[in-house]
Amino acid sequence: MTLRVAILGPGGIAARHAAAVRALAPDLDLVGVCGRDPARAAAFAHTHGGAPFTDLDRMIGAVAPDLLIVALPPFAHRGEAEQAARRGVHLLVEKPLALDIATANRMVAAAQASGIVAANGFMYRFGDAVRRWKALDTGRPAVFAGAFHCNALHADWWREEAKSGGQLLEQIIHLIDLVRHCVGNPDSVYARRGNLFHRAVAGYDIEDVSAILFGWDDGRIATINASNASVPGVWHKSWSIIAERMTGRFTGWNDAEFTPATGGAASQTATGTTDPFVAQLADIAEAIRDRRAPAVPLAEGAATLRLALAARQAADEGRELRLT
């Protein structure tokens, strides 16, 4: 059975999802795209397929999608996911799920009440190296050390905390999700953040440097350092996980080196070519057909959002916050 897919929000990330739909054809078919700007919706549809719309209800009624990919900027959520859920349309919602936990919880509740398959877009979990690490007998994790560095102005809305939530919620949240996925839910968080190099940029009020320390009462630690002040055009994302029987050094979601803790044991190289957007969408399609939960349900996205919001609060208040 071919699943009919529609996209809400014809922006840059929507193009990645449209490419994933094409990669999974004929199992998936892009039938519609909806955006507030008619010209932009039409241009997206011309490039990627489907019919253009400016009204979500009208699109759902006209093209009857099985799955709606919600690719709106964080500030633009105004109940569209809940609206689609009430009509029985399955969901993939881009991260962050919202700018506050109350909005995220409403999405989760609507999806659960309707019984639909609803996933959040943490695609790092679908990388070959990440999946291989999770399948290994690594023993108890002790340390997670992550880094995310870039240098770009992005869209106007991205630079405003009231619209994007800042770099913590827009980008670093991917590494925060990996902390939860690979180490677990921490008991405390301390963080710092600042705007060192973009104060003269009009409308730029988010952090361009930050650091987070998550702690567990049993002694586990996770750190993430980040910036939007590094080399222009270069996106540096890496993390290491030190566990009881294995250390993993990741240079991306598909590539890592795994070294056993026992002396003299050879390292393993994990490499892959998986497009995580395609793997994520394939998982959701299988979940719809098999009537099971997706790998990253909305409730997981809400839990990661809660952690990111706590890190931002800890930075703003200059103190360690208890999470449990």
Secondary structure, DSSP 8 states (H G I E B T S, - for coil): --EEEEEES-SHHHHHHHHHHHHTTTTEEEEEEE-SSHHHHHHHHHHH-SEEES-HHHHHHHH--SEEEE---GGG-SSHHHHHHHTT-EEEE-SSS-SSHHHHHHHHHHHHHHT--EEE--GGGGSHHHHHHHHS---SEEEEEEEEE------TGGG-HHHH-HHIIIIIHHHHHHHHHHT---SEEEEEEE-SS-TTSTT--S-SEEEEEEE-TTS-EEEEEEES-S-TT--EEEEEEEESSEEEEESSSS-EEEEESSTT---EEE-----HHHHHHHHHHHHHHHT---SSBHHHHHHHHHHHHHHHHHHHHTS-EE--
